[in-house]
Amino acid sequence: MTLLAGKRAIVTGGSRGLGRALCRVFAARGASVAFTYTRDEGAALATSAEVEAAGGRARAFRVSVLDAAGTEAMVREVVDAWGGIDVLVNNAGVTQNLPLPLLEEDDFDHVMDVNVKGTFLTSRAVARAMIPKKSGVILNIGSLAGERILDAPIHYCASKAAISGMTRALSKELARHGIRVVCLAPGLLEEGVGRNIPDHRRADYLHHCALGRVGTLAEVAELAAFLVSDRNGYMTGETVVMDGGV
């Protein structure tokens, strides 16, 4: 219960799916949690309620990760309210289940913008608040699709591979400021992308998965809580794959 006691966290895309699970588990481990969402106010209220029920403080911000000014304003508000930011989780992301012949340039740009540029803009804004404190952790949510040869949309795979590269580069640059940067790359999960893939792809994944099942959001969120905790203080620049043994 004290793994993240006193920590102040921001989670992007926290109103549903893995983002909500991250917010809930972080709160249960002692953190105050601010999170972003873009559309569904009802879902954001539900996440806030779960954070508070778990014993944490919650703040919800309706802001896109592509809104640089809005993101910077959010960071200032969190710092003013809580005195600083200890943890950032870059979770917000999108995908499209489109094969290459049907993939338009705008589709490619949208996925790369949200998944890669959004991570850059949010990391930059939060790093500016962490650097004076000489401490902090940035956790990027990657994907097995960025680490293995999978039958998955190429723009999604490319964006998640970019996240792994960004993690390594950021870890080196920010280490001198006492900031760690790690990446967590889950395999197929019970929600999110896992709910929209064709049955034959799901069956193929399970066939190659040593544990023979998809992962749960809670499992990923619990590992994320450890990765950003002080107990994991000697890890930076790494991508941790959590895929059930594919």
C-alpha positions as CSV (number, residue, x, y, z in Angstrom):
1,M,0.0,0.0,0.0
2,T,3.0,2.3,0.5
3,L,4.8,1.6,-2.7
4,L,4.0,5.0,-4.1
5,A,3.2,6.8,-0.9
6,G,3.5,10.6,-1.4
7,K,4.1,10.4,-5.1
8,R,2.4,12.8,-7.5
9,A,1.6,11.3,-10.8
10,I,0.2,12.3,-14.2
11,V,-1.3,9.6,-16.5
12,T,-2.2,10.6,-20.0
13,G,-5.3,8.9,-21.4
14,G,-6.6,8.0,-18.0
15,S,-10.4,7.9,-18.5
16,R,-10.7,4.3,-19.6
17,G,-8.9,1.0,-20.3
18,L,-5.3,0.7,-19.2
19,G,-5.2,4.4,-18.3
20,R,-8.0,4.0,-15.7
21,A,-6.3,0.8,-14.3
22,L,-3.0,2.7,-13.9
23,C,-4.8,5.6,-12.1
24,R,-6.6,3.2,-9.8
25,V,-3.6,1.1,-8.9
26,F,-1.3,4.1,-8.4
27,A,-3.9,5.6,-6.0
28,A,-4.2,2.3,-4.1
29,R,-0.4,2.3,-3.7
30,G,-0.4,5.8,-2.2
31,A,-0.1,8.2,-5.1
32,S,-2.0,11.4,-6.0
33,V,-3.1,11.0,-9.6
34,A,-3.8,13.6,-12.2
35,F,-4.9,12.3,-15.6
36,T,-5.9,13.6,-19.1
37,Y,-8.8,12.7,-21.3
38,T,-10.2,14.1,-24.6
39,R,-13.9,13.4,-24.9
40,D,-15.9,11.4,-22.4
41,E,-16.5,13.4,-19.3
42,G,-18.5,10.7,-17.7
43,A,-15.7,8.2,-18.1
44,A,-13.3,10.8,-16.5
45,L,-15.6,11.2,-13.6
46,A,-15.7,7.5,-13.1
47,T,-11.9,7.4,-13.1
48,S,-11.8,10.2,-10.5
49,A,-14.2,8.3,-8.3
50,E,-12.1,5.1,-8.5
51,V,-9.0,7.0,-7.6
52,E,-10.7,8.6,-4.6
53,A,-12.2,5.3,-3.6
54,A,-8.7,3.8,-3.6
55,G,-7.6,6.5,-1.2
56,G,-5.9,8.9,-3.6
57,R,-6.4,12.5,-4.7
58,A,-7.6,12.9,-8.3
59,R,-7.5,15.7,-10.8
60,A,-8.9,15.4,-14.3
61,F,-7.8,17.5,-17.3
62,R,-9.6,17.6,-20.6
63,V,-6.6,18.2,-22.9
64,S,-5.1,16.4,-25.9
65,V,-1.5,15.2,-25.8
66,L,-1.1,17.2,-29.1
67,D,-2.1,20.5,-27.4
68,A,1.2,21.7,-26.2
69,A,-0.1,24.9,-24.6
70,G,-2.9,23.0,-22.8
71,T,-0.4,20.3,-21.6
72,E,1.9,23.0,-20.2
73,A,-1.0,24.7,-18.4
74,M,-2.0,21.3,-16.9
75,V,1.6,20.8,-15.6
76,R,1.7,24.2,-14.1
77,E,-1.7,23.6,-12.4
78,V,-0.6,20.3,-10.9
79,V,2.7,21.8,-9.7
80,D,0.8,24.7,-8.1
81,A,-1.7,22.4,-6.4
82,W,0.6,19.6,-5.3
83,G,4.1,21.1,-5.2
84,G,5.6,19.0,-8.0
85,I,5.4,16.0,-10.2
86,D,7.2,12.7,-9.4
87,V,5.8,10.4,-12.1
88,L,4.6,10.7,-15.7
89,V,3.0,7.8,-17.5
90,N,2.7,8.4,-21.3
91,N,-0.2,6.1,-21.8
92,A,-2.4,7.9,-24.4
93,G,-2.4,6.2,-27.8
94,V,-4.4,5.3,-30.8
95,T,-4.4,2.6,-33.5
96,Q,-6.3,1.6,-36.6
97,N,-6.7,-1.9,-37.9
98,L,-5.8,-1.1,-41.5
99,P,-3.6,-3.0,-44.0
100,L,-1.0,-1.2,-46.0
101,P,-3.0,-0.9,-49.3
102,L,-5.8,0.8,-47.4
103,L,-3.7,3.0,-45.2
104,E,-3.9,6.7,-46.1
105,E,-1.3,9.3,-45.4
106,D,-3.6,11.0,-42.9
107,D,-4.1,7.8,-41.1
108,F,-0.4,7.2,-40.8
109,D,0.2,10.8,-39.6
110,H,-2.6,10.6,-37.0
111,V,-1.2,7.5,-35.3
112,M,2.3,8.8,-35.3
113,D,1.3,12.2,-34.0
114,V,-0.7,10.9,-31.1
115,N,1.6,8.1,-30.1
116,V,5.0,9.7,-30.7
117,K,4.6,13.5,-30.9
118,G,2.1,13.4,-28.0
119,T,4.7,11.5,-25.9
120,F,7.4,14.0,-26.8
121,L,5.2,17.1,-26.0
122,T,4.0,15.7,-22.6
123,S,7.5,14.5,-21.6
124,R,9.0,17.9,-22.4
125,A,6.4,19.7,-20.4
126,V,6.8,17.4,-17.3
127,A,10.6,17.2,-17.6
128,R,10.7,21.0,-17.3
129,A,9.0,20.6,-13.9
130,M,11.1,17.6,-12.8
131,I,14.6,19.0,-13.7
132,P,14.7,21.7,-11.0
133,K,13.8,19.0,-8.4
134,K,16.5,16.7,-9.7
135,S,14.2,13.7,-9.5
136,G,11.3,12.0,-11.3
137,V,10.3,9.0,-13.4
138,I,8.8,8.9,-16.9
139,L,7.1,5.6,-17.9
140,N,6.3,5.2,-21.6
141,I,3.7,2.6,-22.5
142,G,4.9,0.8,-25.6
143,S,3.7,-2.4,-27.1
144,L,4.9,-5.9,-28.0
145,A,4.1,-4.7,-31.6
146,G,7.0,-2.4,-31.4
147,E,9.4,-5.1,-30.3
148,R,8.5,-8.3,-32.3
149,I,7.5,-9.3,-35.8
150,L,3.7,-9.4,-35.5
151,D,0.8,-9.2,-37.8
152,A,-0.3,-5.7,-36.8
153,P,-0.8,-2.3,-38.5
154,I,2.5,-0.9,-39.6
155,H,1.9,2.7,-38.4
156,Y,1.0,1.4,-34.9
157,C,4.1,-0.9,-34.9
158,A,6.3,2.0,-36.1
159,S,5.0,4.4,-33.5
160,K,5.6,1.9,-30.6
161,A,9.1,1.1,-31.9
162,A,9.7,4.9,-31.9
163,I,8.6,5.0,-28.2
164,S,11.3,2.4,-27.3
165,G,13.9,4.5,-29.1
166,M,12.7,7.7,-27.4
167,T,12.9,6.0,-24.0
168,R,16.6,5.1,-24.5
169,A,17.5,8.6,-25.7
170,L,15.5,10.4,-23.0
171,S,17.0,8.1,-20.3
172,K,20.5,9.2,-21.3
173,E,19.7,12.9,-21.6
174,L,17.7,13.2,-18.4
175,A,19.9,10.9,-16.2
176,R,22.1,13.9,-15.2
177,H,19.0,15.5,-13.7
178,G,18.1,12.5,-11.6
179,I,15.2,11.5,-13.9
180,R,14.7,7.8,-14.9
181,V,12.9,6.9,-18.1
182,V,11.6,3.4,-18.8
183,C,9.2,1.7,-21.2
184,L,6.6,-1.0,-20.5
185,A,5.6,-3.0,-23.6
186,P,2.5,-5.2,-22.9
187,G,1.4,-8.0,-25.2
188,L,-2.3,-8.6,-26.0
189,L,-4.6,-7.5,-23.2
190,E,-8.2,-8.1,-22.3
191,E,-9.2,-4.6,-23.4
192,G,-8.0,-1.9,-25.8
193,V,-6.4,-3.2,-29.0
194,G,-7.1,-6.8,-27.8
195,R,-10.8,-6.3,-28.1
196,N,-10.7,-5.2,-31.7
197,I,-8.4,-7.7,-33.4
198,P,-9.7,-10.4,-35.7
199,D,-10.4,-13.8,-34.1
200,H,-7.6,-15.5,-36.2
201,R,-5.0,-13.0,-34.9
202,R,-6.1,-13.6,-31.3
203,A,-6.0,-17.3,-31.8
204,D,-2.5,-17.1,-33.3
205,Y,-1.3,-15.0,-30.4
206,L,-2.6,-17.5,-27.9
207,H,-1.1,-20.4,-29.8
208,H,2.4,-18.8,-29.4
209,C,1.9,-17.5,-25.9
210,A,3.5,-19.7,-23.2
211,L,0.8,-18.8,-20.6
212,G,-2.0,-19.4,-23.2
213,R,-4.0,-16.3,-22.3
214,V,-4.2,-12.5,-22.7
215,G,-3.0,-10.2,-20.0
216,T,-5.2,-8.2,-17.6
217,L,-5.1,-4.5,-17.1
218,A,-4.5,-4.9,-13.4
219,E,-1.4,-7.0,-14.1
220,V,0.1,-4.3,-16.3
221,A,-0.8,-1.6,-13.9
222,E,0.8,-3.4,-10.9
223,L,4.0,-3.8,-12.8
224,A,3.9,-0.2,-13.9
225,A,3.6,0.9,-10.2
226,F,6.7,-1.0,-9.4
227,L,8.6,0.3,-12.4
228,V,8.0,4.0,-11.3
229,S,8.6,3.3,-7.6
230,D,11.8,4.0,-5.6
231,R,12.3,0.2,-5.3
232,N,13.2,0.1,-9.0
233,G,15.7,2.9,-8.7
234,Y,18.5,1.3,-10.7
235,M,16.6,0.8,-14.0
236,T,16.5,3.4,-16.8
237,G,16.5,3.3,-20.6
238,E,15.0,-0.2,-20.6
239,T,11.9,-1.6,-22.4
240,V,10.2,-4.3,-20.2
241,V,8.2,-6.7,-22.3
242,M,5.2,-8.2,-20.5
243,D,3.6,-10.7,-23.0
244,G,2.9,-14.0,-21.3
245,G,5.9,-15.5,-23.1
246,V,5.5,-15.0,-26.8
